[in-house]
Every structure is written in structure tokens, then in C-alpha cells.
Amino acid sequence: MTNSTRTRSRDLGGSGPAVRTGAWAERLRRFGYVAPPRTDVRERLVPPFSEPATRVWELLGLGPLAAYRVARAMGWLGPLLVAAFAGVLRFRHLGQPRALVFDETYYAKDAWALLRLGYEGTWPKSKVADPQVLAHPQVIPLSDTGSFVAHPPAGKWVIALGESVFGLDPFGWRFVTAVLGTLSVLMLCRIGRRLFRSTLLGCLAGVLMAMDGLHYVMSRVALLDLVVMFFVLAAFGCLLVDRDRARARLAAALPVDGDGWARPDEHVGDRAGTGPRPWRLAAGVFLGLAAATKWNGLYFLAFFVVLTVMWDVGARRVAGARHPYRAVLRRDLGGSVLSLVPVAVLTYLTTWTGWFLSDNGYGRHWADGRGGTWSWIPAPLRSLWHYEYLVYQFNVGLHTPHPYQSNPWSWLVLGRPVAFFYESPKAGQDGCHAASGCSQEILALGTPLLWWSACCALVYLLFRWALRRDWRAGAVLCAVAAGYLPWFLYQDRTIFSFYAVAFVPYLCLAVAMMLGALLGPPGADPNRRTVGAVAAGFLVLVIAWNFLYFLPIYSGSTIPYDGWRARLWLDTWA
């Protein structure tokens, strides 16, 4: 350093880069620059939950300590109350209509066959079997001859749980889907709370799903798609918990300076382990169950493997890894893949236990006595592979026209919902008091204002993810993409809009995140927060009104024909 340089350094009040930086900061402050507050790397890895707000409870007359305890309890009490609200809606008149609606004619009877035989037996044609199943006294015309079915058995085993308790009856075959629909609302509240670090936004997401028409309808019928949704949502929640716990272990390994602040460390970021990860194993089990219900669960498995790997990359980058991708490849990738893919495969095979143990299951002995290149694989596994190949050929070749089939391009805007049930009682029948007659319908239609708001929310999340690198937006978008985009590969196949129930929870999370942005951050100007609260509250109230308005055509209630027609806002809904 030259003498002139030393002189200039002393003139700035010290020496070295720190002094020069301080001088520049002082100059910038004159122009309104405010240095960002120092943050602990541990808080960046695992953002803490904010302290519960007590103001509302204090306004209701509680003392400070009682208000604090109630506010803390709302982390569980709030989701439980929302789930109770959803459960009351879903269980009310669950056994009505007394009919096998839409594909219940397949799944309810196959579930009963699994209970009795361990595999799907053969039933007469629906026109013969359905009246016998619903008759008094009941006749169950089930044969032990194995039947070819288009979907794996896990979802039908779930339906069979209700039938084992309540019998082969509409309430029995719908009972467990109603339970799963209610529990999924509880899970979504807790998932939203963990994702957004906000009990309010988590419960808001749950309330929105409780009031979604498609979720409501699918919770009250014995179809497989809501079961897929439940298992996938459980896997998503497990991966969120795993993310927090793995990052917490990295945070605990970081060095701390004399002031108690943790800083990034290259050795920790590149080399530190994240310990056992049981929540990721649980996610593998749930994803295996989703795929063993319907094969679209496999797409969630693929997307979620990528998602959890990218979460690990982000964690190691924040922790200070110089080469985060290399660190994940060395320390995390094997665990991610082994925790999810093999566990899912084993879970999938386990759901076929009844078929493996049977003698009459469809195709059970196809490979017995067959030689060839793959003869070293046990015959039962080769027989299952052949069966699954036939199922795949059937599913991709399903082009039979159906009046309610739709293209996935129209799903988000509710272009073509599916009528599961429709009857038109005359005056004096089934509670009809209208001279012009009445209608009873179960229409698998999402709450319109919620879904159309979700379209806007998805655009907002794309902005947050692409331009703000918001990992929460990326996680929600990943789940929506896993449930939605693969159907574009099968646009020429016979498919239906109610398949979209698999990604309904993430649409509700997207709307909740958008409403959180409307509310503004906690430190925002009070006027800004007030305006945001009014706007967000207005949208939620309008969605609630919209759900209640359409509730009669979600539940199969008897309403005047004119009232039914007025609810068909689009011609394609008829």
C-alpha cells in the first residue's frame, strides 16, 4: 500500500475494505438506502413460525395469557374445526341417492369381491346385478371366476373397508371416501400452515377445499380419484415435513460466530449428512398406494422425486455448498430415489397380495410353465406383468365416445363437467312441489368462482416462481403439473374432467397464497392491510355463496326444474 493510499484510508476513519464499505453505506443512506437486516442462515434454511396473534382473542375479552394459549392452540384447533365443517357437509345424507351412480357400478362391486375372494370376481351385467344389489332382500350375484379390471386394487380395498362395516350398501361403499375427503381437508390446513408459516392461510386453503364442488362430490361417491388425491396429498405433506427436518439438521451443523449468528459453511454444505429421513419413506409408501389406486399416481411419483431433489439442492446452496448439485449427487440423490421409488414399487406389489394368494384371479397362472428369456423371474410376477400390460393396452386404447368426455384444455375453466346422476321427478314425487316438475342431479363440477380464481392464482404463482424464485410457488405448481399435464398425452382417449380432483388441493393452496399476497405482509401499512383484508374476505364470501348456490346439484337434492336450469351457467354443463 502506498503512502497516499494509507492517507486516504486514514481520512476515511480507518483502514481496509470494511471502512470503505461503511463509507459507501453512509453515502447511500443519504439517498434513502436502507441496508437489509442481517439474517441468520438458520432462519433461511428453516423459517420460524411467527408468534400467534392474540389481538382478536383479547378483543373477545380474554386475558393476555389465555389469549396467547388459545392463539397457540389454533395451530391444531383451527384445522380441526375446518375439518369438522367439511365432515358435516360430506356425511349429510351420504346414503342418498340409493343407487350405484356412474362408475360405482364397477368399484363398489369389485370392492365387495375383494372382501370375499381377495381378487375381482365376475358379476352379471349392471342392468341385472345393480337392481339385485339394491333390492330388499338383497341378492349378491358374485361369481368366483376372475374378472379383467382396468385399475389396480388399492383404491377398491379402501372402499371395501366401509363395506366390511356397513355392508354392500350406498352408505357402506361411500363411507371411506367421505372419511378421506374430510381428512384431506384437515391435512391441507396443516400442509398450508407449514408451507406458508401461517395458520390463517393454511385454514383458508382448507376452507376453500371444503367448499369446492368437485371435491365435495367426489367425497360422496365410491370412485377411485379421490383416493388418489388423498394418498398424493399425504405424500406431499410428508415431503414438506422431511424438507424442514433435513434443513434443520444442516442448520444445526453450521458454525456460529461470536455474536451467535450462523454463517454459510462450504464444508457443511458439501459434506454434512441429513440423517435418517423416515418422512420420505412414508411419502414413498403413500405414492405407492396412489399408483396402486390408479396409474396416474405414477406421474406424481416422478414429479415429486425431482421436487425433493431440487429442495435438497437449494438447502445445500443456502448452507454454503460450493457445488450444490455435486453435493446432492454424493450425499442425497441415492437416498431420495431409494426412499421413494423402491418403496413405492414394494407398496404397489403388496396391494396385489390377494391376487397373488388366489388361484382364480384373472391371469394369475398365465406364466406357469412358460419358459423364455425372463423365466428366471418368479412366475407370479411375470403373470402380473402380463396382466398389467393388458391393462395398459386397454387404457391407452380406450376411445369409445362418451357424452361427458372432455379435453384437458377445458378442465380448469370447467368446460364439461360430468353428471353422475340425474332424475326428473314429477310434482308430488320425491319432495317435488313445482307444477312444472323437478330435477335431481349430482354434477361433478368445481365451484366455478373458486376454479376461475385459481386460474388467476396459477398465473400469479408462475410469476412468483419464475421471477422471485419462491419455492412455495414452485412446490404448488409442481403438484398441479403432476396431476394435470400428463393428461395432455391422452387427448384422443376417453377421459373425464373429474380426474382433476387429484390436484384440487394445490389449486386451493394457490388461491390461498394469492389471497395472502392481497392481505399484504404483517409489517405493511395498516391501511394497506385493511384494504387487502376486505378484498380477500369479499372473494372468500363470494366463493362460499357460489358453493351454497350450487349445492343442490352437487348433492342430488330435489329442486324445481327452472332452478336447476338456472344453475347451468354454460351450455356445456347440461
Buried (B, 14 or more C-beta within 10 A) or exposed (E): EEEEEEEEBEEBEEBEEEBBEEBEEEEEEEEEEEEEEEEBBBEBBBEEEEEBBBEEBBEEEBEEEEBBBBBBEBBBBBBBBBBBBBBEBBBEEBBBBEBBBBBBBBBBBBBBBBBBBBBBBBBEEEEEBBEBBBEEEEEEEBEBEBBEBEBBBBBBBBBBBBBBEBEBBBBBBBBBBBBBBBBBBBBBBBBBBBBBBBBBBBBBBBBBBBBBBBBBBBBBBBBBBBBBBBBBBBBBBBBBBBBBBBBBBBBBBBEEEEEEBBEBBEBBBBBBEBEEBEBBBBBBBBBBBBBBBBBBBBBBBBBBBEBBBBBBBBBBBBBBBEBBBEBBBEBBBEBBBEBBBEBBBEBBBBBBEBBBEBEBBBBBBBBEEEEEEEEEEEBBBBBBBBBBEBBEEEBEEBEEEEEBBBBBEEBBEBBBBBBBBBBBBEEEEEEBEBEEBBBBBBBBBBBBBBBBBBEEBBEBBBEBBEEEEBBBBBBBBBBBBBBBEBBEEBEEBBBBBBBBBBBBBBBBBBBBBBBBBBBBEEEEEEEEBEBBBEEBEEBBEEBBEBBEBBBBBBBBBBBBBEBBEEBBEEEEBE
